[in-house]
Amino acid sequence: MRPLRPRHRNRATGIASLLVLGVGLTALFLGFDWFWVVFAVGFAVVVPIVSILAGEDESETDEFPIPPSEPTTDDPLETLRRRYAAGELTEEQFERKLEALLETETMGAVEDRARRRGRNRADDSVDDPETERETT
């Protein structure tokens, strides 16, 4: 017996499932009392055996796996600034998106950002020798 091609191997379980479904529904519509046996035996025995014989495993069923997205902790404003700096946005697009962003923000979020920005500037000024000379 010739081995299944990879393209057909991935379809073997689907074809077996459709056959079991078709035979079971046909038995149901023709009035056979044992139609439920077709579903039970087909999906509990036949489909798994076909899957094993075809060499399929669960990881192969996803033809287009979705890469996990990285959790973003970026501030929307920082993302907008970065995109503008990278040249992804024109000045008009940047201003329009900035206005929309500022309109939808709550006062709490604005205050939090201002506090963070103040802390970051304070941290930067400690590391900056120019600022140390000015303050002394």
Residue, then its C-alpha position, 0 to 999 in steps of 0.5 A: m500500500r502506498p503511503l498517503r501524501p501529506r496533503h491527503r493525510n491531513r484530510a483523512t480524519g475529516i473524510a472519515s468524520l463525514l462518512v460516519l456522519g453521512v451513514g448515521l444521518t442516512a440511517l436516521f432518515l430511513g427510520f433505522d432504530w440503530f442509527w445512534v450506534v453508527f455515531a457512537v462507534g464511528f466517532a469513538v472508534v473509526v475516526p480515531i483509528v483513521s487518525i492514528l493510521a494516517g499519522e495525524d496528531e493534534s499539532e498538524t490540524d492547525e494549518f495556519p497557527i496563530p503566533p502568540s501575541e506579546p503582551t503590550t504594556d505600551d502606553p497608546l500615546e507612546t505607540l502613536r509617537r513611535r509610529y510617527a517617529a518611524g514614518e508610519l504616520t503622516e503629520e495629519q494622521f498623527e494629529r488626528k489620532l492624537e486628538a481622538l486618543l485624548e478625547t477618549e482618555t479619562m482624567g485618571a489616565v491623564e493624571d497617571r501619565a503625568r505622574r509617570r512622566g514626572r517620575n521619569r524626568a526626575d530619574d533622568s535628571v539624576d543620571d544626567p550630569e548636565t542637570e546636576r551642574e545646573t542644580t548645584 
